[in-house]
C-alpha cells in the first residue's frame, strides 16, 4: 500500500529533494495512456459533480481535491500492475472531512487575495475620475493589468504552495492544518521550479479546455497524473513500515 510517512516528509523538508521536471510530465502522459478511457470518464463524472456542488461554494474545490487523489489511486494500481476498476477513482474521497477543511483553507486564502484586487480597482476608479480622458485611459488599463497580475499570480503561488497538501492527507496521517504547513515547507525547497511546473500543467489543462470540452477531459487527468508523479517520486513509499505505522497512531 502506498503511504507517505512523517519521517520521509521531515527529511525532505530538512535536506531538500531533486526536481525532475521532464520525468513528471512524461509519467503523466504515460500513465494516462495506459487507462485513458477510465481517466477521461472519471474526469467527466467529476466535472458533473463540480457543477452540482457549486451551491456549496467550496464544493468544486472539494471535488477537485478528491479527483486529484482519485487519479493518484488509479495511477498507483497501474504502476503495481493491477487492474484498475472505476471504483478505485472514488477512493480519492477517503478522509473526506479533512479534505473539506483543506478546501476551506483554500477558500480563505483565495478571499485574502481578493483584498489587494479590490483595493487596486477602487483606487483605479478614484484616480481615473480625477484625470482628463487622455490620461485616464492608459491609467485604467495599467491598473487593471496590475490588479489581475497580482491576483492570478497569487492564485498560482497558492496552488503551488498547497500542491502536496491533499496527498499528505490522503496517503499520510496529516490533518488539514498540518498538511498545509508541511506543503508550504516542501514548496519552499524548490519554489521557483515548482511554480513553473504547476503553471505549465495548468496551461496544458486550459489548452484542452480551449480547444474543446472533450480535450479538457484528457488534459485534466494528465495534469493530475503529473502532480502525482512529483509527489510519488518525492514522498510516497510503496513499502510497509511497521515502525512508522505504530508511531503514526500516536498523532
C-alpha positions as CSV (number, residue, x, y, z in Angstrom):
1,X,0.0,0.0,0.0
2,X,1.3,3.4,-0.9
3,X,2.0,5.6,2.1
4,X,3.6,9.0,3.0
5,X,5.5,8.7,6.2
6,X,6.3,11.6,8.5
7,X,9.9,10.8,8.7
8,X,10.1,11.0,4.9
9,X,8.4,14.4,4.8
10,X,10.6,15.8,7.6
11,X,13.7,14.5,5.8
12,X,12.8,16.1,2.5
13,X,12.0,19.4,4.3
14,X,15.3,19.3,6.1
15,X,17.5,18.1,3.2
16,X,15.5,19.1,0.1
17,X,14.8,17.0,-2.9
18,X,15.6,16.8,-6.6
19,X,13.0,18.1,-9.0
20,X,12.8,16.0,-12.3
21,X,10.5,18.3,-14.3
22,X,10.7,16.2,-17.5
23,X,10.1,12.9,-15.7
24,X,6.9,14.1,-14.0
25,X,5.5,15.3,-17.3
26,X,6.5,12.1,-19.1
27,X,5.0,9.9,-16.3
28,X,1.7,11.9,-16.5
29,X,1.3,11.2,-20.2
30,X,2.4,7.5,-19.9
31,X,0.1,6.7,-17.0
32,X,-2.8,8.4,-18.8
33,X,-2.1,6.4,-22.0
34,X,-2.5,3.1,-20.1
35,X,-6.0,3.7,-18.9
36,X,-7.1,6.8,-20.9
37,X,-10.7,5.6,-21.2
38,X,-11.3,5.4,-17.5
39,X,-9.3,8.6,-16.7
40,X,-11.5,10.5,-19.2
41,X,-14.7,9.0,-17.9
42,X,-13.8,9.9,-14.3
43,X,-12.8,13.5,-15.3
44,X,-16.2,13.8,-17.0
45,X,-18.0,12.5,-13.9
46,X,-16.0,14.8,-11.7
47,X,-16.9,17.8,-13.8
48,X,-20.6,16.9,-13.5
49,X,-20.2,16.6,-9.7
50,X,-18.4,20.0,-9.6
51,X,-21.3,21.7,-11.5
52,X,-23.9,20.5,-8.9
53,X,-21.6,21.2,-6.0
54,X,-21.4,24.9,-6.8
55,X,-24.3,25.6,-4.5
56,X,-22.0,24.8,-1.5
57,X,-19.4,27.4,-2.5
58,X,-16.4,25.2,-1.6
59,X,-17.9,22.2,-3.3
60,X,-15.9,22.5,-6.6
61,X,-12.7,22.8,-4.6
62,X,-13.5,19.7,-2.6
63,X,-14.3,17.7,-5.7
64,X,-11.1,19.0,-7.4
65,X,-9.0,17.8,-4.5
66,X,-10.7,14.4,-4.3
67,X,-10.4,14.0,-8.1
68,X,-6.7,14.5,-8.0
69,X,-6.4,11.9,-5.2
70,X,-8.6,9.6,-7.3
71,X,-6.2,9.9,-10.2
72,X,-3.4,9.1,-7.8
73,X,-5.1,6.0,-6.6
74,X,-5.6,4.7,-10.1
75,X,-2.0,5.6,-11.0
76,X,-0.7,3.6,-8.1
77,X,-2.6,0.5,-9.2
78,X,-1.3,0.9,-12.8
79,X,2.3,1.1,-11.5
80,X,1.8,-2.0,-9.4
81,X,0.5,-3.9,-12.5
82,X,-3.0,-4.3,-11.0
83,X,-6.3,-3.9,-12.9
84,X,-7.9,-0.5,-12.4
85,X,-11.6,-0.5,-11.6
86,X,-13.7,2.6,-11.8
87,X,-14.5,2.4,-8.1
88,X,-10.8,3.0,-7.4
89,X,-11.1,6.6,-8.5
90,X,-13.6,7.3,-5.8
91,X,-11.1,6.3,-3.2
92,X,-10.0,9.9,-3.6
93,X,-13.0,10.8,-1.4
94,X,-11.5,8.9,1.5
95,X,-10.8,11.2,4.5
96,X,-13.5,13.4,3.2
97,X,-13.8,15.5,6.3
98,X,-10.1,16.6,6.3
99,X,-10.4,17.4,2.6
100,X,-13.4,19.7,3.3
101,X,-11.2,21.5,5.9
102,X,-8.5,21.8,3.3
103,X,-10.9,23.3,0.8
104,X,-12.0,25.8,3.4
105,X,-8.3,26.8,3.9
106,X,-8.0,27.2,0.1
107,X,-11.2,29.4,0.1
108,X,-9.8,31.5,3.0
109,X,-6.5,32.2,1.2
110,X,-8.4,33.0,-2.0
111,X,-10.5,35.6,-0.2
112,X,-7.4,37.2,1.1
113,X,-6.1,37.5,-2.5
114,X,-9.3,39.5,-3.4
115,X,-8.3,42.2,-0.9
116,X,-5.5,43.8,-3.0
117,X,-7.5,43.3,-6.1
118,X,-10.5,45.2,-4.7
119,X,-8.2,47.9,-3.3
120,X,-6.5,48.3,-6.6
121,X,-9.7,48.5,-8.6
122,X,-11.2,51.1,-6.2
123,X,-8.0,53.1,-6.4
124,X,-8.2,52.9,-10.2
125,X,-11.7,54.4,-10.1
126,X,-10.7,57.2,-7.8
127,X,-7.6,58.3,-9.7
128,X,-9.1,57.9,-13.2
129,X,-12.0,60.1,-12.1
130,X,-9.7,63.0,-11.3
131,X,-7.7,62.9,-14.5
132,X,-8.5,64.0,-18.1
133,X,-9.7,61.5,-20.6
134,X,-6.3,61.1,-22.3
135,X,-4.6,60.2,-19.1
136,X,-7.4,58.2,-17.6
137,X,-7.5,55.5,-20.3
138,X,-3.9,54.3,-20.1
139,X,-4.0,54.5,-16.3
140,X,-7.2,52.4,-16.2
141,X,-5.6,49.8,-18.4
142,X,-2.4,49.8,-16.3
143,X,-4.3,49.4,-13.1
144,X,-6.4,46.5,-14.5
145,X,-3.3,44.7,-15.8
146,X,-1.5,45.2,-12.5
147,X,-4.5,44.1,-10.4
148,X,-5.2,40.9,-12.3
149,X,-1.5,40.1,-12.5
150,X,-1.2,40.3,-8.7
151,X,-4.4,38.3,-8.2
152,X,-3.7,35.4,-10.7
153,X,0.0,35.4,-9.6
154,X,-1.2,34.9,-6.1
155,X,-3.6,32.1,-7.1
156,X,-0.7,30.3,-8.9
157,X,1.5,30.6,-5.9
158,X,-1.3,29.4,-3.6
159,X,-1.9,26.3,-5.7
160,X,1.8,25.6,-6.0
161,X,2.4,26.0,-2.3
162,X,-0.5,23.7,-1.4
163,X,0.3,21.1,-4.1
164,X,1.4,18.5,-1.6
165,X,-1.3,19.1,1.0
166,X,-4.1,16.8,-0.3
167,X,-1.7,13.9,-0.9
168,X,-0.3,14.4,2.7
169,X,-3.8,13.9,3.9
170,X,-4.7,11.1,1.6
171,X,-1.6,9.0,1.8
172,X,-0.4,10.1,5.2
173,X,-1.9,10.7,8.6
174,X,-1.9,14.5,8.5
175,X,-4.7,16.8,9.5
176,X,-5.6,19.6,7.0
177,X,-3.7,22.2,9.0
178,X,-0.6,20.1,9.3
179,X,-0.7,19.2,5.6
180,X,-0.9,22.9,4.6
181,X,2.1,23.7,6.8
182,X,4.2,20.8,5.5
183,X,3.3,21.6,1.9
184,X,4.4,25.2,2.3
185,X,7.7,23.9,3.7
186,X,8.2,21.4,0.9
187,X,7.3,24.1,-1.6
188,X,10.0,26.5,-0.3
189,X,12.7,23.9,-1.1
190,X,12.0,24.2,-4.9
191,X,9.6,27.1,-5.1
192,X,10.6,28.5,-8.5
193,X,10.7,25.3,-10.4
194,X,7.5,24.0,-8.6
195,X,5.6,27.2,-9.6
196,X,6.7,26.9,-13.2
197,X,5.7,23.2,-13.2
198,X,2.3,24.0,-11.8
199,X,1.9,26.8,-14.4
200,X,2.8,24.5,-17.3
201,X,0.3,21.8,-16.2
202,X,-2.4,24.4,-15.6
203,X,-1.8,25.8,-19.1
204,X,-2.0,22.3,-20.5
205,X,-5.3,21.8,-18.8
206,X,-6.7,25.1,-20.1
207,X,-5.4,24.4,-23.6
208,X,-7.6,21.2,-23.6
209,X,-10.5,23.3,-22.4
210,X,-9.8,25.9,-25.1
211,X,-9.8,23.5,-28.0
212,X,-12.9,21.7,-26.9
213,X,-14.5,20.4,-23.7
214,X,-13.6,16.8,-24.6
215,X,-10.0,17.9,-24.7
216,X,-10.2,19.0,-21.1
217,X,-11.3,15.6,-20.0
218,X,-7.9,14.3,-21.3
219,X,-5.7,17.3,-20.2
220,X,-7.2,17.4,-16.7
221,X,-6.1,13.8,-15.8
222,X,-2.7,14.4,-17.4
223,X,-2.3,17.4,-15.1
224,X,-3.3,15.4,-12.1
225,X,-1.0,12.5,-13.0
226,X,1.9,14.9,-13.4
227,X,1.2,16.2,-9.9
228,X,1.0,12.6,-8.6
229,X,4.4,11.7,-10.2
230,X,6.0,14.6,-8.4
231,X,4.5,13.6,-5.1
232,X,5.3,9.9,-5.7
233,X,8.9,10.5,-6.5
234,X,9.4,12.9,-3.6
235,X,7.3,11.4,-0.8
236,X,5.4,8.2,-1.4
237,X,6.7,4.9,-0.3
238,X,5.2,1.6,-1.6
239,X,6.7,-0.3,1.3
240,X,5.1,-1.1,4.6
241,X,6.9,0.2,7.6
242,X,5.7,-1.3,10.9
243,X,7.6,1.2,13.0
244,X,6.0,4.1,11.1
245,X,2.6,2.6,11.4
246,X,3.0,2.2,15.2
247,X,4.3,5.7,15.5
248,X,1.6,7.2,13.4
249,X,-1.1,6.0,15.9
250,X,0.2,8.5,18.5
251,X,-0.7,11.5,16.4
